[in-house]
Amino acid sequence: MNRFIESCVRLVCLPGRHEELLGDLAELRAHPQARRGVRAWLDVVSILFYRCRLRRWGPREWSGVALAAAAVGALIGAAPIAASRPTSYSFSGRDAAGVFTLELRGRQVVSASMDGLPFPVERVVAIGDTVVFRTADPSRTLEITLRPTGAITWQGRDGRVNAQGPPIPLEWARDYFAEAAEASAEDGGALWGVALHGPIMFVDRASRFIAANVPDSAGLLTERNGVWVGTLPSDQNVANTALDWAGRRWSMLVWPVPSNRYARQQLVFHELFHRIQPEIGFPATDAVNDHLDTRDGRVWLRLEWRALAEALVRQDDARRQAVEDALAFRARRLLLFPSARASERALELNEGLAEYTGLVMSGLPMSVVADRAAFELGRREQQEHYARSFAYASGPAYGTLLDQSDSSWRTRLTARSDLGSLLSDVMDVPASHAGAEGRVDRYDGARVIAQEQERAERSAAVQAELRTRFLESPTLSLTPGEEFRYSFDPNAAAPLQGVGTSYDRARITDTWGVLNVLSGGVLFVRPDRYIVEVKVPINNSGDAPPTGGDTWTLELTDGWVLERGATPGSWVVVRARDRP
């Protein structure tokens, strides 16, 4: 693609669509039947107008886009057709060793997979007409040949090759560890005043196989090819998290990690922040914000996000105006829910700062970080629940705006800081709810309000169903003890107003054993800061203790038993010696 075409697309269109739009133009350029007549010009104009950056349309803006469309159209129309071979491939195949997929756009690998798992695109190499999947085990290397006619052939892997090697390719793990160490060394502690790099473990969920970058202090891991391997015990949950285990504090990541380098480093450094956050004064907290499941809470959060996204892609007075709007919407929400200020702040300083750290350390050029933060705000606005996940969007947005206003803001950050108030001080912009309603129309607020009204009506039925399932029907109840740990999907958290939070799936461990919720949901009863009870629905009836069937499983340790609860049909887990 000519550099001028790329420049036109990057000037006119929103950053989040660049790659997609350049691909559309490449396809248009490659097909002679698509480059003829008025239809081709209309295609070019529609591509340039799709998700356009421009917010105001005057003679200068129309002229600029028209000139860009004319130049791009001329270049596309004049481009020679190099060969009859297609420029894009998307296919799947099978050989004796398993299945694989490959998607190419031109000579660029878009995605790949092998044996049902994502395959890192940087390990797919194009050599002439051959595409090679470079695997950790040379005997499983796959070669695909793209014929000039468009036909595809491949040199199949030997079906006798046994895939009983480590669930995590140790060569890949070693490379990813080195990648994180190099990025941390380049930072040199500048971001948070301490080195971000430290003990990391990748864990395969099914086998609980560990590949770590350092040995543990208890001697449970063994060295193999420069990586320390072992098995995570069943009393530990497999999750993207930080944990203390075997004498060290680790960042744990569930394998497979993203194949895209930037996405992978963002995830790794998110968890590396969680490992160091107690050290730098931000203790981990699991704050839930139930008010963000209400109509008004969601309306004012979405408007805040839209204003933040505008601020991230604007400069000077336009940015100041958008920041002032965002802070007004934020203040309006907290006026309606004054007790939520502490819980919102806690999650933004926990998950928000972790996600901000991941974005900054992802390896992306700093010139595109603000665009990525703005794109993420728009993507997460579509989520069904915000209570446990909103900070993943707002944290990077506030952090990036603070970086662009005052690079020293992190040195003044404490566990009592509020990111909105800090941005207000740094930019000298008021953070008042006054006039918030008058700013709504700038961000298509009427449509947001209508959408959230419809959702609130649907949510009432969901709340009724949750109350029936967990409060009015038979359940199995467990009380958190001294070794209570749990893992869950923060994007699938549904608050039960006034009671706690339900999750679709979760794994919970404690002194009483392991509860693995596979479907049907689990309720964490939390009247205030602490979880006081865990409840799962009982689907079977009768005198026999419940087993959960396909929805959940319970493995009790010795000395713990099930006995009938106070509610008819319900059961509780108790210590055997505590029984009357």
N, C-alpha and C positions, 0 to 999 in steps of 0.2 A: 504494500500500500504506500503510495506516494506520501512523503512527509507533509506536503501541503494539505492533503485530504485529512490527515490526522489532526493537523493544527486547526482546521476549520471545525471539525467535530468537537474538539476539546474546547474551542472558544464558544461555540453556540450551545452545546448540549450539557446537561447535568452530568457530573463526574460519575455517578453510579451507573450510567448507561453507556459510557464510552466504549467498553470492550464489546458489548452487544451490538452497538450501532456500527462500529468499524467492521465487525463481522458481516453485518447486513450489506454494507457497501462493498465488501470484498466479494460476496456472492453475486451481487448485482454486476460487478465489474467482470466476473468470470464467465457469465452466461450470455452468449450473443443474442439469444432470443429475448432476453430481458433488457437489452440495451438499445432497442430500437423505438423510435417514435415518441409521442407525447407521454406514453405510459412510463417510460424510463425516467423522464424529467419529474413526473409526479412522484415516482418512487423516491427519487433523491430528495425532493422537497419534504415529503412525509417523514423520511428518516431524520432529516435535520430538525424538523419541528417537534419530533417525538421527545417528550420530557425536556423541552427547551429551558435553558437557564433564565431567559429574559422574563421579567415580570411586567415591564411597561413596554408598550408598542407605539412608537412614534415613527416619523419618516426615516430617522437614522437607523432605528432597529430593523425596520422592514428592508431598508436598502442593504444593510449588512448581511442579513440572512439570505436575501435574494442573490447578492454577489457571491456568497459562499456556495449556495446551491448551484449557480451557474458555473463556477470554477470546478466544483466537484463533478458536476454532470459532464463538463467538457473533458475532464481527465478520464472519467470512466468511459465515456463514449469513444475516446481516442485510444484507449488501452488495447494493445494487441492481445490476441488470445494465444497464449504460449503453447498449449497442448490441449488435446481433447479429454485428457484425464480429469475427473471431477476434482474440485478443490476441497470438498468437504466429505468426510467419511464418518459414519456412525454405525457400528455393527457389533455383533457379539458372535463368538465362536466357541467351539469345544474341541479339545484334543483328548488324548488318552489320560491326561493328568487332571483335567477339569475344565471349567468354563473361564472365559475372559471376555472383556469388552474394550473397545477403543473408540474414541471420538477425536477426529482431527478437523481442524479448520485451516485450510492451506497446509502449511508444514508445521503448524503449531498444535501440540497435543493439548486438547481441552480437558479430557478426563480419561481415566483408564481403571480397570479393575481386574483382579485375578482371583479365581476361586471364591467369588462372592465378597471380597474385601476391596476397598479402594486401594489403588496402586499409585504411589507417589509419581506425579507427572514428571518430576525432575529426573526420575530413573527410567523414563521412556525416551530413547534416543533415536532420532531419524538419521540414517546413514544412506545417502542416495535414495533408492526406492525401497529401502528396508527400514522397518521400525523394530527396535530391539527393546524388550522388557528386561532390564538388568535386575536380576534377583540376587538375594543374598547367597543363594545356593546356585553356583554356575550350572549345575546339571538340570536346573529348572528354568533356564533362560529361554525365552520365547522370541522367535523372529517372525515378523509379518512382512510380506512383500506386496507392494501396491503396483499392479501392472498398468502400463500406459492405457490399456483399454478400460480401466476401471475395475478389473477383476482383482480379487484379494486372495492370496494364498499364504499359508504359514507352515513353518517347520514345527510340527507338534512335539510336545514334551513326551518323554518316555513314561508310559503308564506305570511302569515298574518302579518309577521314582517314588519313594515313600515319603509322604508328607508328615511323618511322625517327628520331625525336628521341632525345635522350640516354637511355641505358638507366636512368639514375637521374634522376628528375624534379628539376630544379635548385631549384625552389621548395620542395619537401619538404626537400631537403638543407639549404637555407638556414635553414628553420624549425627543423630538428633541431639544427643548429649553434648557433642562437640559444638554444634550449632548454637545451643543455648549458652554454653560457656564463653564462646567467642563474642556473642552479643552482650553478655554481662560485662565482659572485660572492656569492651568498647565504651560502655556506659561508665565504668569506673566508679560506681557508687554515686554518680551525680544526681540520679533521679530521687532517691530516698535517703542518701547519706550512708548507705551500707551496700555491700555487694548483694545483688539479687540472686546470683547463682548459689546453689547448694545441693543437698541430696535430692535426687529425683528418682522416682520409680515409675516405670510403665507396668501396668497390670492387665493381663488378659482376664476378662470377666468370667468366662466359662471355666477355664482351668485354674484360675487364680495364680498363674505363672507370673513371676516378677523378673523384670530386667532393670537393674539399677546402675547408677553411675558411680557409686561408691559402696564400700562394704558397710554392713551394719556393725553396731558395737557389741551385739550379742553373739556374733558368729553364726547367724542363721543363713546367711547368703554365701555362695561360693563363686569364685572367679572363673569365668569362661570366656575366652577370646576378648579380654579387655572389658567385659561387662559382668556385673555381679548378679547372679540368678538365684531363685528360690521360689517358695510358695507362700502366699499370704494366708495366714490362718483364718479360719471361719469366723472368729470373733471380730474380725475387721471387715468393714464394708468396702466394696470396690466402688470408687467414685472419683470424680475430679475434685480433689480436696487437698488440704494439708493435714497431716496427722503425726502424732508421736508414736513411734513403734521401734522396737529393738534398739533402744538407746539413742535414736536420732530423731530429729524433726524433718519430715519428708514433704515433698510435693508429689502427690500421686496423680497420675493421668491414666484414664482407661484406654486400653489399646483396642482398635487402632486409633491413632491420633490423625488429624487432618493431613491429607497428602499435599495440600498447598502449603508452601513454606511460610507465607505470611500468616495464614490462619493457624498453622501449627504453632508458630512462635507466639502468637497472641494468646493461645490457650496455655502454653507452657508458662509464660510470664505472668498470666493471671494467677496460676496456682503458685508460682514462686513468690508473688506478693503475699498470698495467704500464709506462706511459710514464715515470712519475716515480719508480718504485721504486728504481732505482739511485741517484738523487739523494738519497733519504732513507735510504739505507743498507741496502736489501734487494735485493741483486743477483738477477736472474732465475735460476731453476734448474729443471731438468726432472727432478726426483727421481721415481723409480719405486719403488713399494712392493710387491714381488712377494709378500710374506708375506700381503698382504690378499687374495690369491687362494686361500689355504689355508683349510681348515675352521676351525681355531682362530682364525686372524687375523680371519676374517669374523664368527665368533660374537661375539667380544669387542668388535669394532667396532660391530656392530649393537646390542649391549646398551648400549654407551656412548652411541650416538645416541638410543636410546629414553629413557635417563635424562636426556640433555640436553634432549630435547623436553619431557619432564615438567617439568624445571626452568624452561624458558622460559615455561610457561603457569601456573606456581605462584608463590606468594609466601612470604616469611618461612621458617618451619621446614620446610614442605613443599619449598620450593626448595632449602634447604641440604641436606636429605636426598637429593634427586635429584642435586644436584651431587656430593655425596660418593659416591653410587653410580656416577656417570659416571666420576669420577676413579679409583675402585677398578677398574672394568672396563678403563679405559685402562692403568692400572699393571699389571694382570694380563696384558694383551696384550704389553706391552713386557718383562715378565718372561720370557715365552716367546720373544720375538724381540728381544733386547737391542740388536742392531746396527741395528734399525729406528728407533731413537729419532731419529737424525740425519736419516734420509730422510723420516720423517713430519713432523718439525719443518720441514724445508726446503720441502716442498710446502704445508704450512699457511701458512707465511710468504709463499709465492709466490701460489698460486691462492686459498688461503683468505682472505688479507687483501684480495686483489683482489675476490673475491665479496662479502666483508663491506662493502667500500667501495661497491660497486655497490648493495647493498641499502640502506645508510644514505643514499646520494645519489639513490635512485630517485624521490624525491618522495612516497613513501608517508608518511602520518602516523606519527610515532614510536610512537604507541600500538599500532600493528599490526605493527611491525617484528619483535617477538619472536614473534608468531604466525606470520608468514611464515617466519622461520628454523626454527620447529618444523615447519611444514608441509613445508619442503624436506627436512628430515631424513627424514621419513616417505616422501616421494616417491623420494628417492635410495636408500633402503634396498632398493628393488625392483630396482636395477640388477644386471646379471650380473657386472660387474667393478668393483672399487673401486681398483685399484692406482694409476691415474693420475687418478682423479676424486673420491676421498673428501674432499679438502680443500674442494671446492665446497660441501659440506654442513657440515662441522665448523667451518670458518673463520667463517662468519656466526654460527653458534651460540655459539661461545666469545666472539667479539667482542661480540655483543649482551649476553651475560651479564656480561662485563667492563664494558661501558658502564653497565649498571644497578647495578653495585657500586662502580665507581670510574672516573669520567669522565676521569681523568688517566692511565690505564694506558698509553695510546699514547705518552706522553712518555718512558716507561721501557723501551719495547720496543726490542730490538736484534736483530741477525741471529742471535744465539745464544739468543734467548728461546724458551721453550716455552709455548704458550698454556694448556695444562693446568696447568702449574706456576704460571703467573702467576695464573690464576683461584683456585688453591688458596691462594696468598698473600693475594690481595685479599679473599677471603671467609673466610679463616682456617678452611679446611676441609681435613682430611687427604687426602693423595693416596697412599694405601697400598693394595697389592693384598690385604692381610689381610682375610679375610672376603668376598672378591668372590663366591665360589661361593654363599654364603648369601644374596646379594642377587638372584640370578638370577630367582627365582620372581616377584619384583615386576614383571618386564617380560616375562612369558610366555616365559621362557628355554628351557623344555623344548621348546616348538615351534620356536624359533629353532635350537636344536641339532639337532633332527630334520631341519629343512629343509636345514641346511648339511651334514649327513651325506649326505643324498640328492644334494646338489649336488656334494660331493666325489667321490662315486662316478661321477657323470657327467663331472666334470672330469678324472678319470684317463684316460678315453677321449679327451677333447679334447687332453690333453697328449701322448698317444701319437700322435694324428694330426698335431699340430704338429711333433713330432720327426721323423716320417716325411716330412712335407712339406718341412721346411727343413734337416734334418740328414742324412737318409738318401737323399734323392732329388736329381736334378740341379737346380742352382740357378744363377742369375746373381748374382755378388757384386761389390760396389763398396766401395771404401775411402774413408771421409770425408777430405776435403782441407781446404784453407785457407778455402774459401768454402762450407762445408757448411751448408745450411739445410733445414728440413723443416716440413711442416704435416700434422696428422692430427686424428682425432676422439678426444679423451681418454676418451670414454665407451665406446669400442670397443677398449680396450687389453687384450690377453690375455697375461699373462706366461708365458713358457716357462721354467720353473723352472731356475735355474742357468745360463741362457744369455742371455736378454734379453727383449724384449717384441715381440709381433706386433701389427700394426694391420690392420684390414680394408682400409683405403684410406689413401693418403698421397701427398704430392707432395714430391720431394726434388730439390734443386738443388745443384750444386757446380761446380768448374772443369771436370769431365768432361762436364757437360750437365744434362739434366732427366730424371728418372725419375718417371713418373706411374703410380701403382698404382691401377687402377680396381676390381679385385676380386681374389680369390685370396689376399690378404694380403701383408704384407712384414714381415720380421724385422729388428729392430735388435739386433745382437749387442752386449751391454754387460756385460762381466764385472765391472765395478765402476762408477765414476762416468761413464766416457766410452764413447761408441759407437765401436766399432772396425771394424764391418763392417755392411753392409746386404745382405740376401739376398731374392730373389724366386724363386718356383718356376718352372721351365721345363716347359711342358706339351708342347712339340713336341720330337721327337727327330730325329736325323740329323746330317749333317756341317755343315749350314749354321748360321751364328750365329743364336741365338734372336731372335725379334721380340716375343714376349709376346702377340701376337694381341689378344684381347678383354680380357685380364687386366691387362696393363701395356704401357706404351710407353716407349721410351728414345730420347732425342735426344742424340747425342754431338756435342760440339764438335770442331773441327778439332784433329788431333793426338792423338785418343783412339780406341782400337780395342778390339774384343772378341778375346780369345784363350782357348783351352781352359784349364780349371782343373785342379787336382791330382785332384779327384774325378771319376771317369768320368761323362761327360755334362754336366759343369758348365762354366761359362764365367765369366770375370772381365773387368772393364774395366781397361785399363792404358794408360799413355801410350805412344804409338807409339815414341818414342826409347828407352823402357825395355825394349823387346822384345830378346831375345838375337839 
